[in-house]
């Protein structure tokens, strides 16, 4: 298997198949299609080293991230998707009054949001 993440965070590659997606809509779908046990395990694992991950990425200019660094950022963004399920709703669907299939996510085309 090729290395998807920086070597400092290689232990998180076990989560990449399910959680590593470059688009918010796909990360949202991963959360919705997961059970709370899987979401909680991912959340707990990332939480252990989240500060280290963010410090590591803060040293890198966004537009100069290599693929492994970008994957780490995308994995952190998947963690953000998991937080509402774990911390607030205790279920994968975090819009209890609005069906998730009607929830539209408009992806931006770049780092500027343009």
N, CA, C and O atoms as a GROMACS GRO file, in nm:
protein
  456
    1UNK      N    1   0.084  -0.118   0.000
    1UNK     CA    2   0.000   0.000   0.000
    1UNK      C    3   0.088   0.124   0.000
    1UNK      O    4   0.187   0.130   0.073
    2UNK      N    5   0.053   0.220  -0.080
    2UNK     CA    6   0.130   0.344  -0.082
    2UNK      C    7   0.099   0.424   0.043
    2UNK      O    8  -0.007   0.410   0.104
    3UNK      N    9   0.193   0.508   0.080
    3UNK     CA   10   0.175   0.589   0.200
    3UNK      C   11   0.084   0.706   0.169
    3UNK      O   12   0.117   0.791   0.085
    4UNK      N   13  -0.030   0.712   0.235
    4UNK     CA   14  -0.130   0.816   0.211
    4UNK      C   15  -0.109   0.938   0.297
    4UNK      O   16  -0.147   1.049   0.259
    5UNK      N   17  -0.048   0.920   0.413
    5UNK     CA   18  -0.031   1.028   0.510
    5UNK      C   19   0.117   1.049   0.539
    5UNK      O   20   0.198   0.960   0.515
    6UNK      N   21   0.152   1.165   0.591
    6UNK     CA   22   0.291   1.185   0.633
    6UNK      C   23   0.331   1.075   0.732
    6UNK      O   24   0.248   1.030   0.812
    7UNK      N   25   0.456   1.033   0.728
    7UNK     CA   26   0.500   0.920   0.810
    7UNK      C   27   0.474   0.941   0.959
    7UNK      O   28   0.453   0.845   1.032
    8UNK      N   29   0.474   1.066   1.003
    8UNK     CA   30   0.449   1.096   1.144
    8UNK      C   31   0.309   1.053   1.189
    8UNK      O   32   0.283   1.035   1.307
    9UNK      N   33   0.219   1.037   1.092
    9UNK     CA   34   0.080   1.005   1.122
    9UNK      C   35   0.033   0.878   1.051
    9UNK      O   36  -0.086   0.861   1.026
   10UNK      N   37   0.127   0.791   1.018
   10UNK     CA   38   0.094   0.672   0.938
   10UNK      C   39  -0.004   0.578   1.009
   10UNK      O   40  -0.074   0.501   0.942
   11UNK      N   41  -0.010   0.583   1.142
   11UNK     CA   42  -0.103   0.493   1.212
   11UNK      C   43  -0.249   0.524   1.179
   11UNK      O   44  -0.337   0.444   1.208
   12UNK      N   45  -0.275   0.641   1.120
   12UNK     CA   46  -0.412   0.679   1.085
   12UNK      C   47  -0.454   0.631   0.947
   12UNK      O   48  -0.567   0.655   0.904
   13UNK      N   49  -0.365   0.564   0.878
   13UNK     CA   50  -0.400   0.512   0.745
   13UNK      C   51  -0.512   0.409   0.751
   13UNK      O   52  -0.582   0.387   0.652
   14UNK      N   53  -0.529   0.345   0.865
   14UNK     CA   54  -0.638   0.247   0.879
   14UNK      C   55  -0.775   0.314   0.866
   14UNK      O   56  -0.874   0.246   0.839
   15UNK      N   57  -0.781   0.444   0.884
   15UNK     CA   58  -0.908   0.517   0.872
   15UNK      C   59  -0.929   0.577   0.734
   15UNK      O   60  -1.037   0.627   0.704
   16UNK      N   61  -0.828   0.572   0.650
   16UNK     CA   62  -0.835   0.642   0.521
   16UNK      C   63  -0.939   0.585   0.426
   16UNK      O   64  -1.008   0.661   0.358
   17UNK      N   65  -0.952   0.455   0.420
   17UNK     CA   66  -1.047   0.397   0.324
   17UNK      C   67  -1.188   0.449   0.348
   17UNK      O   68  -1.260   0.479   0.252
   18UNK      N   69  -1.227   0.460   0.472
   18UNK     CA   70  -1.363   0.503   0.504
   18UNK      C   71  -1.377   0.655   0.510
   18UNK      O   72  -1.477   0.709   0.464
   19UNK      N   73  -1.277   0.724   0.566
   19UNK     CA   74  -1.295   0.865   0.601
   19UNK      C   75  -1.222   0.965   0.511
   19UNK      O   76  -1.256   1.083   0.513
   20UNK      N   77  -1.126   0.922   0.435
   20UNK     CA   78  -1.045   1.016   0.357
   20UNK      C   79  -1.113   1.049   0.224
   20UNK      O   80  -1.112   0.970   0.131
   21UNK      N   81  -1.172   1.167   0.218
   21UNK     CA   82  -1.239   1.216   0.098
   21UNK      C   83  -1.206   1.364   0.080
   21UNK      O   84  -1.208   1.439   0.178
   22UNK      N   85  -1.177   1.406  -0.042
   22UNK     CA   86  -1.143   1.547  -0.065
   22UNK      C   87  -1.263   1.641  -0.065
   22UNK      O   88  -1.246   1.762  -0.055
   23UNK      N   89  -1.382   1.586  -0.076
   23UNK     CA   90  -1.502   1.672  -0.087
   23UNK      C   91  -1.590   1.658   0.038
   23UNK      O   92  -1.608   1.549   0.091
   24UNK      N   93  -1.644   1.770   0.082
   24UNK     CA   94  -1.729   1.772   0.200
   24UNK      C   95  -1.849   1.679   0.186
   24UNK      O   96  -1.887   1.611   0.281
   25UNK      N   97  -1.909   1.677   0.068
   25UNK     CA   98  -2.028   1.593   0.048
   25UNK      C   99  -1.995   1.446   0.072
   25UNK      O  100  -2.076   1.374   0.131
   26UNK      N  101  -1.879   1.401   0.028
   26UNK     CA  102  -1.841   1.261   0.048
   26UNK      C  103  -1.807   1.232   0.194
   26UNK      O  104  -1.835   1.123   0.244
   27UNK      N  105  -1.747   1.330   0.263
   27UNK     CA  106  -1.720   1.312   0.406
   27UNK      C  107  -1.852   1.304   0.484
   27UNK      O  108  -1.866   1.224   0.576
   28UNK      N  109  -1.947   1.388   0.445
   28UNK     CA  110  -2.079   1.386   0.507
   28UNK      C  111  -2.146   1.251   0.485
   28UNK      O  112  -2.205   1.194   0.577
   29UNK      N  113  -2.138   1.199   0.364
   29UNK     CA  114  -2.195   1.068   0.332
   29UNK      C  115  -2.127   0.957   0.413
   29UNK      O  116  -2.193   0.864   0.459
   30UNK      N  117  -1.995   0.967   0.429
   30UNK     CA  118  -1.924   0.867   0.509
   30UNK      C  119  -1.977   0.864   0.652
   30UNK      O  120  -1.995   0.757   0.710
   31UNK      N  121  -2.002   0.981   0.709
   31UNK     CA  122  -2.056   0.987   0.845
   31UNK      C  123  -2.196   0.927   0.850
   31UNK      O  124  -2.226   0.846   0.938
   32UNK      N  125  -2.282   0.968   0.758
   32UNK     CA  126  -2.420   0.920   0.757
   32UNK      C  127  -2.426   0.769   0.742
   32UNK      O  128  -2.512   0.704   0.802
   33UNK      N  129  -2.336   0.712   0.663
   33UNK     CA  130  -2.337   0.568   0.636
   33UNK      C  131  -2.257   0.486   0.737
   33UNK      O  132  -2.241   0.365   0.719
   34UNK      N  133  -2.208   0.550   0.842
   34UNK     CA  134  -2.132   0.481   0.945
   34UNK      C  135  -2.218   0.459   1.068
   34UNK      O  136  -2.316   0.530   1.091
   35UNK      N  137  -2.180   0.360   1.147
   35UNK     CA  138  -2.248   0.343   1.276
   35UNK      C  139  -2.173   0.423   1.382
   35UNK      O  140  -2.058   0.462   1.361
   36UNK      N  141  -2.236   0.447   1.494
   36UNK     CA  142  -2.175   0.530   1.597
   36UNK      C  143  -2.048   0.469   1.655
   36UNK      O  144  -1.959   0.542   1.697
   37UNK      N  145  -2.039   0.338   1.657
   37UNK     CA  146  -1.917   0.273   1.706
   37UNK      C  147  -1.798   0.312   1.619
   37UNK      O  148  -1.692   0.345   1.671
   38UNK      N  149  -1.814   0.308   1.486
   38UNK     CA  150  -1.707   0.346   1.395
   38UNK      C  151  -1.675   0.495   1.404
   38UNK      O  152  -1.559   0.534   1.404
   39UNK      N  153  -1.778   0.576   1.413
   39UNK     CA  154  -1.758   0.721   1.424
   39UNK      C  155  -1.683   0.753   1.553
   39UNK      O  156  -1.589   0.832   1.552
   40UNK      N  157  -1.724   0.692   1.663
   40UNK     CA  158  -1.660   0.717   1.792
   40UNK      C  159  -1.514   0.672   1.791
   40UNK      O  160  -1.428   0.742   1.844
   41UNK      N  161  -1.486   0.557   1.731
   41UNK     CA  162  -1.348   0.507   1.724
   41UNK      C  163  -1.260   0.603   1.644
   41UNK      O  164  -1.148   0.633   1.686
   42UNK      N  165  -1.309   0.651   1.531
   42UNK     CA  166  -1.236   0.747   1.450
   42UNK      C  167  -1.214   0.877   1.528
   42UNK      O  168  -1.103   0.930   1.532
   43UNK      N  169  -1.319   0.927   1.588
   43UNK     CA  170  -1.313   1.050   1.667
   43UNK      C  171  -1.209   1.037   1.778
   43UNK      O  172  -1.123   1.124   1.794
   44UNK      N  173  -1.216   0.930   1.855
   44UNK     CA  174  -1.124   0.909   1.966
   44UNK      C  175  -0.979   0.901   1.920
   44UNK      O  176  -0.890   0.958   1.982
   45UNK      N  177  -0.956   0.831   1.810
   45UNK     CA  178  -0.819   0.816   1.759
   45UNK      C  179  -0.761   0.949   1.714
   45UNK      O  180  -0.649   0.983   1.750
   46UNK      N  181  -0.837   1.024   1.637
   46UNK     CA  182  -0.786   1.152   1.587
   46UNK      C  183  -0.770   1.252   1.701
   46UNK      O  184  -0.674   1.328   1.704
   47UNK      N  185  -0.863   1.252   1.795
   47UNK     CA  186  -0.857   1.346   1.906
   47UNK      C  187  -0.725   1.335   1.983
   47UNK      O  188  -0.673   1.434   2.034
   48UNK      N  189  -0.670   1.213   1.990
   48UNK     CA  190  -0.544   1.192   2.062
   48UNK      C  191  -0.429   1.276   2.006
   48UNK      O  192  -0.341   1.319   2.080
   49UNK      N  193  -0.430   1.298   1.875
   49UNK     CA  194  -0.317   1.368   1.813
   49UNK      C  195  -0.359   1.487   1.727
   49UNK      O  196  -0.282   1.536   1.645
   50UNK      N  197  -0.481   1.533   1.746
   50UNK     CA  198  -0.532   1.643   1.665
   50UNK      C  199  -0.444   1.767   1.677
   50UNK      O  200  -0.415   1.832   1.577
   51UNK      N  201  -0.403   1.800   1.796
   51UNK     CA  202  -0.318   1.919   1.813
   51UNK      C  203  -0.187   1.904   1.737
   51UNK      O  204  -0.141   1.998   1.673
   52UNK      N  205  -0.125   1.786   1.744
   52UNK     CA  206  -0.002   1.761   1.669
   52UNK      C  207  -0.025   1.775   1.519
   52UNK      O  208   0.058   1.833   1.448
   53UNK      N  209  -0.137   1.723   1.472
   53UNK     CA  210  -0.169   1.731   1.329
   53UNK      C  211  -0.183   1.876   1.285
   53UNK      O  212  -0.130   1.915   1.181
   54UNK      N  213  -0.253   1.954   1.363
   54UNK     CA  214  -0.275   2.094   1.323
   54UNK      C  215  -0.145   2.174   1.331
   54UNK      O  216  -0.121   2.260   1.246
   55UNK      N  217  -0.063   2.148   1.430
   55UNK     CA  218   0.068   2.216   1.438
   55UNK      C  219   0.152   2.179   1.317
   55UNK      O  220   0.215   2.265   1.256
   56UNK      N  221   0.152   2.051   1.282
   56UNK     CA  222   0.228   2.005   1.165
   56UNK      C  223   0.182   2.078   1.038
   56UNK      O  224   0.264   2.125   0.961
   57UNK      N  225   0.051   2.086   1.018
   57UNK     CA  226   0.000   2.151   0.897
   57UNK      C  227   0.015   2.302   0.901
   57UNK      O  228   0.028   2.365   0.796
   58UNK      N  229   0.013   2.362   1.019
   58UNK     CA  230   0.031   2.507   1.028
   58UNK      C  231   0.166   2.552   0.976
   58UNK      O  232   0.181   2.667   0.936
   59UNK      N  233   0.263   2.463   0.976
   59UNK     CA  234   0.396   2.497   0.925
   59UNK      C  235   0.405   2.488   0.773
   59UNK      O  236   0.509   2.519   0.715
   60UNK      N  237   0.297   2.446   0.708
   60UNK     CA  238   0.298   2.426   0.562
   60UNK      C  239   0.207   2.529   0.495
   60UNK      O  240   0.091   2.541   0.533
   61UNK      N  241   0.257   2.602   0.395
   61UNK     CA  242   0.166   2.690   0.319
   61UNK      C  243   0.060   2.606   0.248
   61UNK      O  244   0.093   2.505   0.186
   62UNK      N  245  -0.066   2.647   0.257
   62UNK     CA  246  -0.177   2.568   0.203
   62UNK      C  247  -0.156   2.531   0.057
   62UNK      O  248  -0.175   2.416   0.018
   63UNK      N  249  -0.118   2.625  -0.023
   63UNK     CA  250  -0.104   2.600  -0.168
   63UNK      C  251   0.018   2.514  -0.202
   63UNK      O  252   0.036   2.476  -0.317
   64UNK      N  253   0.100   2.484  -0.103
   64UNK     CA  254   0.219   2.403  -0.126
   64UNK      C  255   0.210   2.265  -0.060
   64UNK      O  256   0.310   2.194  -0.052
   65UNK      N  257   0.093   2.227  -0.013
   65UNK     CA  258   0.078   2.095   0.049
   65UNK      C  259   0.103   1.985  -0.053
   65UNK      O  260   0.051   1.990  -0.165
   66UNK      N  261   0.182   1.886  -0.015
   66UNK     CA  262   0.196   1.770  -0.103
   66UNK      C  263   0.075   1.679  -0.081
   66UNK      O  264  -0.010   1.708   0.004
   67UNK      N  265   0.066   1.571  -0.154
   67UNK     CA  266  -0.055   1.487  -0.148
   67UNK      C  267  -0.074   1.426  -0.009
   67UNK      O  268  -0.188   1.415   0.037
   68UNK      N  269   0.032   1.386   0.057
   68UNK     CA  270   0.019   1.329   0.191
   68UNK      C  271  -0.031   1.433   0.291
   68UNK      O  272  -0.114   1.403   0.376
   69UNK      N  273   0.020   1.554   0.281
   69UNK     CA  274  -0.024   1.662   0.370
   69UNK      C  275  -0.169   1.699   0.343
   69UNK      O  276  -0.246   1.723   0.436
   70UNK      N  277  -0.207   1.704   0.216
   70UNK     CA  278  -0.346   1.733   0.180
   70UNK      C  279  -0.438   1.624   0.234
   70UNK      O  280  -0.547   1.652   0.283
   71UNK      N  281  -0.393   1.499   0.225
   71UNK     CA  282  -0.473   1.389   0.280
   71UNK      C  283  -0.490   1.403   0.431
   71UNK      O  284  -0.597   1.374   0.485
   72UNK      N  285  -0.385   1.447   0.500
   72UNK     CA  286  -0.396   1.469   0.644
   72UNK      C  287  -0.498   1.577   0.673
   72UNK      O  288  -0.580   1.563   0.765
   73UNK      N  289  -0.495   1.685   0.597
   73UNK     CA  290  -0.594   1.791   0.613
   73UNK      C  291  -0.735   1.737   0.588
   73UNK      O  292  -0.827   1.766   0.664
   74UNK      N  293  -0.752   1.659   0.483
   74UNK     CA  294  -0.884   1.602   0.452
   74UNK      C  295  -0.930   1.506   0.562
   74UNK      O  296  -1.050   1.498   0.592
   75UNK      N  297  -0.837   1.435   0.623
   75UNK     CA  298  -0.874   1.347   0.734
   75UNK      C  299  -0.918   1.429   0.856
   75UNK      O  300  -1.012   1.390   0.926
   76UNK      N  301  -0.852   1.541   0.880
   76UNK     CA  302  -0.896   1.630   0.988
   76UNK      C  303  -1.035   1.684   0.958
   76UNK      O  304  -1.118   1.695   1.048
   77UNK      N  305  -1.061   1.718   0.833
   77UNK     CA  306  -1.195   1.767   0.797
   77UNK      C  307  -1.300   1.658   0.816
   77UNK      O  308  -1.414   1.687   0.851
   78UNK      N  309  -1.263   1.532   0.793
   78UNK     CA  310  -1.355   1.421   0.822
   78UNK      C  311  -1.380   1.411   0.972
   78UNK      O  312  -1.491   1.382   1.015
   79UNK      N  313  -1.276   1.436   1.050
   79UNK     CA  314  -1.293   1.440   1.196
   79UNK      C  315  -1.394   1.546   1.235
   79UNK      O  316  -1.478   1.524   1.323
   80UNK      N  317  -1.387   1.661   1.170
   80UNK     CA  318  -1.484   1.768   1.197
   80UNK      C  319  -1.625   1.720   1.167
   80UNK      O  320  -1.718   1.750   1.242
   81UNK      N  321  -1.642   1.644   1.059
   81UNK     CA  322  -1.774   1.586   1.029
   81UNK      C  323  -1.820   1.494   1.142
   81UNK      O  324  -1.938   1.490   1.175
   82UNK      N  325  -1.727   1.421   1.200
   82UNK     CA  326  -1.762   1.326   1.306
   82UNK      C  327  -1.795   1.394   1.438
   82UNK      O  328  -1.868   1.338   1.520
   83UNK      N  329  -1.742   1.513   1.461
   83UNK     CA  330  -1.758   1.576   1.593
   83UNK      C  331  -1.904   1.601   1.629
   83UNK      O  332  -1.943   1.578   1.743
   84UNK      N  333  -1.984   1.648   1.536
   84UNK     CA  334  -2.124   1.676   1.571
   84UNK      C  335  -2.199   1.548   1.605
   84UNK      O  336  -2.287   1.548   1.691
   85UNK      N  337  -2.166   1.440   1.536
   85UNK     CA  338  -2.231   1.312   1.566
   85UNK      C  339  -2.194   1.264   1.706
   85UNK      O  340  -2.278   1.209   1.777
   86UNK      N  341  -2.069   1.284   1.745
   86UNK     CA  342  -2.022   1.236   1.875
   86UNK      C  343  -2.058   1.332   1.987
   86UNK      O  344  -2.113   1.291   2.090
   87UNK      N  345  -2.028   1.459   1.968
   87UNK     CA  346  -2.039   1.556   2.077
   87UNK      C  347  -2.181   1.609   2.101
   87UNK      O  348  -2.214   1.650   2.212
   88UNK      N  349  -2.262   1.607   1.999
   88UNK     CA  350  -2.393   1.670   2.016
   88UNK      C  351  -2.512   1.575   1.998
   88UNK      O  352  -2.601   1.570   2.082
   89UNK      N  353  -2.512   1.501   1.889
   89UNK     CA  354  -2.632   1.424   1.854
   89UNK      C  355  -2.627   1.276   1.892
   89UNK      O  356  -2.732   1.212   1.904
   90UNK      N  357  -2.507   1.221   1.912
   90UNK     CA  358  -2.490   1.079   1.945
   90UNK      C  359  -2.557   0.988   1.842
   90UNK      O  360  -2.609   0.881   1.874
   91UNK      N  361  -2.555   1.033   1.718
   91UNK     CA  362  -2.606   0.953   1.606
   91UNK      C  363  -2.543   1.006   1.476
   91UNK      O  364  -2.503   1.122   1.471
   92UNK      N  365  -2.534   0.922   1.373
   92UNK     CA  366  -2.469   0.964   1.248
   92UNK      C  367  -2.539   1.078   1.177
   92UNK      O  368  -2.473   1.162   1.116
   93UNK      N  369  -2.670   1.083   1.183
   93UNK     CA  370  -2.744   1.190   1.114
   93UNK      C  371  -2.758   1.307   1.211
   93UNK      O  372  -2.819   1.295   1.316
   94UNK      N  373  -2.700   1.420   1.172
   94UNK     CA  374  -2.695   1.536   1.262
   94UNK      C  375  -2.796   1.643   1.226
   94UNK      O  376  -2.795   1.752   1.283
   95UNK      N  377  -2.882   1.613   1.132
   95UNK     CA  378  -2.991   1.705   1.097
   95UNK      C  379  -3.122   1.631   1.121
   95UNK      O  380  -3.190   1.593   1.026
   96UNK      N  381  -3.158   1.610   1.248
   96UNK     CA  382  -3.272   1.522   1.278
   96UNK      C  383  -3.406   1.570   1.223
   96UNK      O  384  -3.496   1.488   1.206
   97UNK      N  385  -3.420   1.697   1.197
   97UNK     CA  386  -3.548   1.748   1.146
   97UNK      C  387  -3.548   1.769   0.996
   97UNK      O  388  -3.647   1.813   0.938
   98UNK      N  389  -3.435   1.738   0.932
   98UNK     CA  390  -3.421   1.762   0.789
   98UNK      C  391  -3.358   1.638   0.728
   98UNK      O  392  -3.247   1.602   0.767
   99UNK      N  393  -3.423   1.571   0.634
   99UNK     CA  394  -3.367   1.448   0.575
   99UNK      C  395  -3.231   1.474   0.509
   99UNK      O  396  -3.219   1.568   0.430
  100UNK      N  397  -3.130   1.394   0.540
  100UNK     CA  398  -2.997   1.419   0.485
  100UNK      C  399  -2.991   1.416   0.333
  100UNK      O  400  -2.907   1.483   0.273
  101UNK      N  401  -3.080   1.340   0.268
  101UNK     CA  402  -3.077   1.335   0.121
  101UNK      C  403  -3.121   1.468   0.059
  101UNK      O  404  -3.097   1.491  -0.059
  102UNK      N  405  -3.184   1.555   0.137
  102UNK     CA  406  -3.224   1.687   0.087
  102UNK      C  407  -3.121   1.795   0.119
  102UNK      O  408  -3.133   1.909   0.073
  103UNK      N  409  -3.020   1.761   0.197
  103UNK     CA  410  -2.918   1.856   0.238
  103UNK      C  411  -2.818   1.874   0.124
  103UNK      O  412  -2.750   1.779   0.086
  104UNK      N  413  -2.810   1.993   0.071
  104UNK     CA  414  -2.720   2.021  -0.041
  104UNK      C  415  -2.592   2.085   0.010
  104UNK      O  416  -2.594   2.181   0.087
  105UNK      N  417  -2.481   2.032  -0.035
  105UNK     CA  418  -2.350   2.088  -0.002
  105UNK      C  419  -2.292   2.142  -0.130
  105UNK      O  420  -2.274   2.069  -0.228
  106UNK      N  421  -2.264   2.269  -0.130
  106UNK     CA  422  -2.205   2.335  -0.247
  106UNK      C  423  -2.055   2.340  -0.228
  106UNK      O  424  -2.004   2.414  -0.143
  107UNK      N  425  -1.984   2.262  -0.306
  107UNK     CA  426  -1.839   2.256  -0.295
  107UNK      C  427  -1.777   2.381  -0.357
  107UNK      O  428  -1.823   2.429  -0.460
  108UNK      N  429  -1.673   2.432  -0.293
  108UNK     CA  430  -1.600   2.545  -0.351
  108UNK      C  431  -1.499   2.491  -0.451
  108UNK      O  432  -1.471   2.371  -0.455
  109UNK      N  433  -1.446   2.579  -0.532
  109UNK     CA  434  -1.353   2.536  -0.636
  109UNK      C  435  -1.208   2.561  -0.599
  109UNK      O  436  -1.119   2.530  -0.678
  110UNK      N  437  -1.183   2.614  -0.483
  110UNK     CA  438  -1.045   2.638  -0.445
  110UNK      C  439  -1.033   2.686  -0.302
  110UNK      O  440  -1.133   2.700  -0.231
  111UNK      N  441  -0.911   2.712  -0.262
  111UNK     CA  442  -0.883   2.752  -0.124
  111UNK      C  443  -0.947   2.885  -0.088
  111UNK      O  444  -0.970   2.912   0.030
  112UNK      N  445  -0.976   2.967  -0.186
  112UNK     CA  446  -1.034   3.097  -0.158
  112UNK      C  447  -1.184   3.089  -0.139
  112UNK      O  448  -1.247   3.185  -0.095
  113UNK      N  449  -1.242   2.974  -0.172
  113UNK     CA  450  -1.387   2.958  -0.163
  113UNK      C  451  -1.458   3.011  -0.286
  113UNK      O  452  -1.581   3.015  -0.289
  114UNK      N  453  -1.383   3.052  -0.385
  114UNK     CA  454  -1.442   3.107  -0.508
  114UNK      C  455  -1.482   2.997  -0.602
  114UNK      O  456  -1.533   3.024  -0.711
   0.00000   0.00000   0.00000
